[in-house]
Amino acid sequence: MMAQNGTAGNHGLEGDPDLQFLLVGGELVKIRSSSWKKNRFFKLQEDCKTFWHESQKVFKRNQTFSIDDIDSVRNGRQSEGLNKHTDPRVEEQCFSIIFKGRKKNLDLMAPSSREAKQWVNGIQKIITNMSNLSRQQKSEHWIINCMRKADKNEDNQMTLKELKHFLRQINIEVDDTYAEEIFKKCDKSNSGTLEGSEIKHFYDLLTHREEIGVIYGKYAETNGQMSTTDLLNFLQNEQREEVSMDYAEHLIEKYEVDGTAKQKKRMTIDGFLMYLHHEEGSILNPAHKHVYQDMHQPLNHYYISSSHNTYLMEDQLKGPSSTEAYIKALMKSCRCVELDCWDGANGEPVIYHGYTLTSKVVFRDVIKAIKDYAFKTSEYPVILSLENHCSVDQQKLMAHHLISILGDALVTKPLGDTMPTNFPSPEDLKGKFLIKGKRLNKLEAAFNNNNTVEEDTVSEEDEAADCKENGQKAKSKKSKIKLAKLLSDMVIYCKSVHFNGFEHAKDNQAFYEMSSFKESKAFNLADTSGTAYIHHNMDKLSRIYPAGSRTDSSNYNPVPMWNVGCQIVALNFQTPSKEMHLNQGRFLPNGVSGYILKPEFLRSLSSQFNPNTLTKGPWLQRKTFHVMVISGQQLPKINKDKHKSIVDPLVRVELYGVPADNASKETHYIENNGFNPMWNERFQFNIQVPELAMVRFVVEDHDSTSQNDLIGQYCLPLTSMQNGYRHVPLLTKRGDVICSAGLFVHLMLIDAQ
């Protein structure tokens, strides 16, 4: 019974030739460097979910990794390693497996291009298949998988001892009497082991969701089941959805698992659970999953997902620089990346964190990687923020690389035939790259060809000057750098200028001239002149960057910057942190496009909004937010190595927005239950400016002696949240989904009385 259930990975792929190929396996060359290339045998195991490969390490003869650990598979020599250590002639035979989190890429070479294709196709099919498995099915095969692991002697029977081991695997601490009780209840044949249908019964006892039974029971008024009318009542009264009978019918058609019930247009409790676990039952409004905002407004009317020191994988003193870091940021739909450019040894410009020990990466390679990955997650424009420290000769080479690699996608002149007075929209700029940097003259010069100067001096970027102030190279006045005309002419809509106050900017700065603000300066301006900052951002762009003193690449809170309308709030994407969770949440809706339209009151010239004082105005929409944290499902064990470690989970609900809306409340912790903890705790929050509010759910493992460990988190804008009974997915600290885990909550956002 267990063997058949385990092949969730091949569900719908039975007999697929690529899958069969993986199950047989084959020799591949594993490549670590130009000299380290070794043959290793790889194959997919019978569960269609785990890969096995031989290893020469004494203690780890058999190594495995799971499909769940894989982020993506890449055809050809697309990873940094393969690019460096293999010959272009073997392009077709190469592929790499990219893992989530910090696990190193696996660079491989197959004996032929045909086999390389089969490996890549096969793995991609299983990944797609796994992600299509609903959370409900996922949690099912998760259970079955664990059962198989616990069935030590593989006889498809489980003794009490194996059962206890199994319970520990799925995070349930049971005292012996309780374990024996479940066991006896299920062991109908009194054989001392559970088999076949008894294991299924045991599983049902385990997965029973009492809290959902209660909700279902309240609305299932048609012979113990939900009719279309019952379901519609539930959707309108509990979920506060304005939907029709047709929609209720559609849900039954889509989610009911029992054929007879479906024919009668009824929903059983299993179908109801299915619905609650899918997007219609999720906390994120499905209408906001895709691009739903107006994308035809000027570029500066949007928040733009932005990264700082994009080339770094770790910290900014000695961490490695890598093209991989750009790929990761772009795949997370970051739309503004930073390139610190310096003269390289053999005439080729390089990118690294100047004056430090971070490793260097070739400018040309970075531009190639950016070209390949910029528009995979989002088709909206990418801004390349250049911090230029190069000699004129290498600047000319930079310009040459940008033109030859990016081609037509690079914006090298204003859109239209006349001098623009405003930014184009994200829609106008789809698939395009904008260069942000210094420019020798005004943009008007692009329309008259009498500017013959080949190079001239400009003051260096503000951030570059800041870096030096941090004692790395103290200079009293800002350095001048020579700028090549070729590079200068590519700067169209994002010309870097020094900020000299809002009044000065209003009178002297053109719309395309933008300033970068160090976090301390920006926070100060937001505190003391919030409204002026907001108006400055109505026709110009502002970029904020972390203080140079954050050598550990930590982050600042982006919310106060968004509150005053700053668009390019640059964070260290390479550092998993609460601030990055907020960024991920902020850019989660609108198709994860990296662009979010700012609220009307941050765009309208008549607005007198100030986040700190909250006078009356369209921004003030007082709401009461009721949250009931009901239960958790399958929370992962934090410390997998500690055999007996079971989590003691608690949930914290945090609100971020204007200062008056910042708040946080937490539940009590539940001892020794990560499998199905029940809190049933109610919280109430008062909200003044819902359009700027974000809500973050944090699940932690309570520890009385040290800091609590993070189990999982999820963040989204309050305006993209659905009311009613909802499941909340959970993400790791790095922002990856934890497959089977989740929270079950009841939410109600209503106008304040």
Salt bridges, closest charged atoms under 4 A:
ASP16 OD2 - LYS125 NZ 3.01
ASP18 OD2 - LYS125 NZ 2.85
ASP68 OD2 - LYS49 NZ 2.89
ASP87 OD2 - ARG89 NH2 3.00
GLU91 OE1 - ARG77 NH1 3.43
GLU173 OE2 - ARG168 NH2 3.41
ASP176 OD1 - LYS164 NZ 3.38
GLU180 OE2 - LYS184 NZ 3.58
ASP204 OD1 - LYS200 NZ 2.94
GLU211 OE2 - ARG209 NE 2.78
GLU238 OE2 - LYS218 NZ 3.20
GLU238 OE1 - HIS746 NE2 3.68
GLU241 OE2 - ARG726 NH2 2.75
GLU249 OE1 - LYS265 NZ 3.43
GLU279 OE1 - LYS289 NZ 3.07
GLU280 OE2 - LYS254 NZ 2.80
ASP294 OD1 - HIS296 ND1 3.50
ASP315 OD2 - LYS318 NZ 3.51
GLU324 OE2 - ARG74 NH2 3.01
GLU338 OE1 - HIS308 NE2 3.92
GLU338 OE2 - ARG543 NH2 3.46
ASP340 OD2 - HIS353 ND1 3.79
GLU348 OE2 - ARG364 NH1 3.13
GLU348 OE1 - HIS401 NE2 2.99
GLU379 OE2 - LYS430 NZ 3.40
GLU387 OE2 - HIS389 NE2 3.02
GLU427 OE2 - LYS430 NZ 2.92
GLU460 OE2 - LYS468 NZ 3.07
GLU461 OE1 - LYS436 NZ 3.81
ASP462 OD1 - LYS478 NZ 2.65
ASP462 OD2 - HIS498 ND1 3.02
GLU463 OE2 - HIS308 NE2 2.78
GLU463 OE1 - ARG543 NH2 2.90
ASP489 OD2 - LYS485 NZ 2.57
GLU513 OE1 - LYS442 NZ 3.49
GLU513 OE2 - LYS495 NZ 3.19
GLU519 OE2 - ARG550 NE 2.61
ASP539 OD1 - LYS540 NZ 3.22
GLU600 OE1 - ARG603 NH2 3.41
GLU654 OE2 - ARG652 NE 2.90
GLU654 OE1 - ARG696 NH1 2.61
GLU666 OE1 - ARG652 NH1 3.26
GLU681 OE2 - HIS668 ND1 2.15
GLU700 OE2 - ARG652 NH2 3.01
ASP751 OD1 - LYS623 NZ 2.63
